[in-house]
């Protein structure tokens, strides 16, 4: 199920979408920014971001 992420004014910032065992995050243009594997968050280049679901940190606002 796709979850659309919006700011307080209703502008779309991006979305998250589960795909298999991962949850991917996309910007408003549809570009993939990274993923959460259930334990850790990684950016698009598979660089470790942190423990837990930190996907919203990858959005460039």
Secondary structure, DSSP 8 states (H G I E B T S, - for coil): --EEEE-TTS-EEEEEEEETTEEEEEETTS-EEEEE-SSEEEETT--EEEES--GGGG---
